[in-house]
Structures are given as structure tokens and as C-alpha cells.
């Protein structure tokens, strides 16, 4: 179980979304992506839901938001 950090603060759209989607391909079962971002990426949330990922978000210490993304556990 690994945590991969990805900081996309300051990047211009669509680069943050493209980087997140590329990193999702690297996630193994039990791994999570920790995203640091300065906006609430609503389009990303829809993509995650459609593709079997879950996310949790909270205020960041040095960014507007931190978002943990992982594969939805298998039932």
C-alpha cells in the first residue's frame, strides 16, 4: 500500500486533470493518490465515479484542498 503525492497547484487547465488521470494508471490495489490542488475539481469527481474510484477531500495545510483517490474496494 503506497501513497503517491501529486501537486498540481499553479498549473493551467487541462494539465492538472491530465496529470491526475495519468497517475491513476499507476495505482495498484490498495494504493492511493494524494492530490494537492487550489480548486475543487468537480469534473474530476465525475470521472472518478464513472471509472471505479473513490475520493475523500479536506482543506489542505498548504493548498486549498487535498484529495485522496483510490480504487473502489471490490465487493
Buried (B, 14 or more C-beta within 10 A) or exposed (E): EEEBEBBBBEBEEEEBBEBBBEBBEEBEEEBBBBBBBBEEBEEBBEBBEEEEBEBEBEEBEEBEBBBBBBBEEEE
